[in-house]
Amino acid sequence: MPLLRSLVLRGLPLSVVLATGTFFYTIRHTEKVPLTSGIDTFTSQYYTQYNPNNNPAIYDLHIRRIPISQVDPTLLQHNERLLERYCGGVWAGLGFAFQRNLLTWLSKNQVTSKHQLWSPKELRESEYNTGTVITDEFIVLDKTQSSILIRGGDKVTKTELRPLDGLIELSAVVKPEEDVVELRFKSIFFQGEGKTSKMPMPTPIVWLHEQYARAMLESGAYDVLKTS
């Protein structure tokens, strides 16, 4: 393994190299879909509301296609239940675990714990109806039979325009003609407060965000699979 040997010889600990390799192996089934615009009929109302100056935005869309034969059959009977299980896995799974634990340490208290989702159990059992709050930084704006729209980027109590704002759309669709279930993770980030010509994130951070999105997508995909 010349690449592995080279990285270790350059000073990277073997554990870091192996962890990195494991991460990319785990997300290998996710696919990035090019987007010319992340704005569609589902998000345009909120995008206009939270980015009134039409500041530059970063869009990304990742999909995971799973053969129907590998999906929990009880989820195939009701698309909304499939969507909820996928969404629950996104937030309860390993992809979001570090941030979830950090936010729990920083933000969970007697006030935020009353009507918010924090534990993996709560996150997996939620129906993600409009108004649902996830770890004090994400709130469900809208829900249809096939998609859930979530606002993130800051504390949910900051309802006004933000220095960094984001919309995340999670969707799940059964495609019997292709014999697959298609899971999608789309996000849009922008500066809503003030007027700017700058992108909301530097290029290296955009790349890291995309890997993070892929990990969360894969976590959600894992939760819709058959258990045996």
VEXKE-981707 format. One record per residue (C-alpha): residue in three letters; x, y negated, z. Coordinates in steps of 0.2 Angstrom, whole numbers, plus 5000, padded with zeros to 4 digits. Layout:
REM VEXKE-981707
ALAXYZ...
//
This chain:
REM VEXKE-981707
MET500050005000PRO501249864994LEU500049724998LEU499749785016ARG501649805018SER501949635011LEU500749545022VAL501349625038LEU503149585033ARG502649405031GLY502249405049LEU500349435050PRO499949565063LEU499349735057SER497749715067VAL497349555058VAL497749635041LEU496649785044ALA495249685051THR495249575036GLY495249725024THR493849805034PHE492849645033PHE492949625014TYR492649815012THR491049795022ILE490349655011ARG490849724994HIS489149764989THR488549584990GLU488449484974LYS488649294972VAL487449224959PRO488049054951LEU486848914954THR486748744944SER485548684957GLY484948754974ILE483348654974ASP481748744969THR479848734973PHE480048814990THR481448694997SER481148534987GLN479948455000TYR481148485014TYR482748445004THR481948274999GLN481448235017TYR483148275024ASN484248215010PRO483248055005ASN484847974997ASN485148124986ASN486948144993PRO488048284986ALA487548454991ILE488348634991TYR487348774985ASP487648964986LEU486649114983HIS487149294987ILE486049444984ARG486149634990ARG485249764980ILE484749924989PRO484050084980ILE482250104987SER482750284992GLN483950215005VAL482650095013ASP481550135028PRO479950185020THR478850105033LEU479549935027LEU479049965009GLN477149965013HIS477149785019ASN478349665011GLU478149535025ARG478749675037LEU480249705026LEU480649525026GLU480549505045ARG481649655048TYR482949585036CYS482849415044GLY483049495061GLY484549595056VAL485349435049TRP485249345066ALA485449505077GLY486849585068LEU488749585068GLY488849445055PHE488049315067ALA488749395083PHE490149285087GLN489149125084ARG487649195093ASN488749235108LEU489649065108LEU487948965107THR487249075121TRP488749015131LEU488648835126SER486748805125LYS485648935133ASN484848875149GLN483248875158VAL482448755145THR483148825129SER482849005134LYS480948985137HIS480348975119GLN481949025109LEU482649185102TRP484349235109SER484549415112PRO484749545098LYS483149625104GLU482149465103LEU482949425086ARG482449595079GLU480649595086SER480149415080GLU478949385066TYR479849225062ASN478349115060THR478448935057GLY479148845072THR480248985078VAL481848925086ILE483449035084THR484848995097ASP484448815098GLU485148775081PHE484048845069ILE482148825066VAL480948905054LEU480148775043ASP479048885032LYS478649065029THR477849155014GLN477549345011SER479349355003SER480449215010ILE480849125026LEU481548945026ILE482648895040ARG483448725045GLY485148725053GLY486648625055ASP486348535072LYS485248555088VAL483448575084THR483048425095LYS483948315082THR482448305070GLU483048145062LEU484348135047ARG485948225052PRO487848205047LEU487748385042ASP486148475038GLY485748635030LEU484248745023ILE484448935023GLU483149035013LEU483049225016SER482049325004ALA481649505002VAL480749584987VAL480349754982LYS480649784963PRO479949954959GLU480249934940GLU482149924945ASP481950054959VAL482849924971VAL482449814986GLU483249644983LEU483849544998ARG484349364995PHE485349235006LYS485349054999SER485948905008ILE486048725004PHE487148605014PHE487248415013GLN487448245023GLY485748185026GLU486248025036GLY486747875027LYS487447865009THR488947955002SER489848024987LYS490848154996MET490448334997PRO489848395014MET491248515016PRO493048535010THR493348674998PRO494248795010ILE492748775022VAL491548815008TRP492448975004LEU492349025023HIS490548985023GLU490249095008GLN491049245017TYR490049215032ALA488449205022ARG488949375014ALA489249455031MET487549395038LEU486749465022GLU487549625025SER486949635043GLY485249605037ALA485349735024TYR485949865037ASP484349845047VAL483249885033LEU484050055029LYS483450225034THR483950275051SER484350455046
//
